[in-house]
């Protein structure tokens, strides 16, 4: 059972994401407040499943696939949702989805040649940008704050908040997008050895 815990958490994260979207879409104060708390939980479980997999020595290929799949679903549905509500430009989900598809395609190609995603980079700077806890944690935190603030910003649209946090929400959305692009660039730049034929 312990060995399966990280995978269960990954699956729960995906299910919670859809529940959170439903609660946000209702546009009520109570459901939006609950959804904002769930966003923080969802982002935290992204860290938790990987931590538990390493701690319990339960790392597996299916676990890695579930983790990446969960990350992508969470990112895509929240960026798309907030863009559909007019809180951010439609370019946010377009850029994030394009970046993630490129990165995942390159990593898949490298994996077929026996190279794990975080082993692709020989350059120390590229390796730091992609694999360091600073960038990974910064990206997770910026997304958590951006999605939470955008959720709270929905209450402003519905006239249930007397103050406006849209500017702050946008600032964290831009920060998150910038980190997303910066972390993707080394993967794209280091892709050639894994895409060319032997």
QUINOR-V126948 format. One record per run of one state. SS is the DSSP state (A for helix, B for strand, O for the rest). FROM is the first residue (numbers start at 1). LEN is the number of residues. Records with the same first field share a line. If there is no record, write none. Layout:
# QUINOR-V126948
SS: FROM-LEN  FROM-LEN
This chain:
# QUINOR-V126948
O: 1-1  27-2  56-5  85-5  113-4  120-4  132-1  158-8  190-2  196-3
A: 2-25  29-27  61-24  90-23  117-3  124-8  133-25  166-24  192-4
